[in-house]
Amino acid sequence: MRLACFVWICLLAYHVCDGQNQLVIIKNDEVLMRFIKGDDFVYKRKNGTKQTGFIVSINDSTIITSSDTVATHQVERVYFKKGNLMNLVGGFLVVGGAGIFLIDQINTIIVQGEKPSLDDNVTQISLTALAIGLPMMLIKKKSHRVGFHLRLRIINEESPFYYGPARVNTR
């Protein structure tokens, strides 16, 4: 009987503990960033001070971090470390451009037994891939400015933007 009561209480507690508030950045009904309790949160206040800390709690209108408590309307900019598809394609171009050049040199020296030489077509393709890929790989957006198009919202489990209890990274 005690075991059945314990299991029943645990099941009820799981349902109650299921949802917690999430902090999201929304643009055109699309969630760009999602923060939950324990995530690193770097932001800039409207008065110009940049704060760093991890999220301790997300209340209805405030975010409590390890270093400060801030209301959502006081946040001007949110900083993050995140790449995108352009950075990934740039990385592939850089690796591919360098790889084509190295494979050509290995083919020339080891397989054919000739002295090292530069093939004009391979060099042109390799340098073009490197020249296009490096800027694509290195240019990253480092922050979102909260304002007219980007909204910082605190949501709960009743919101359509809420992402369930299992943590899965979104974009």
Disulfide bonds with the S-S distance in Angstrom:
none
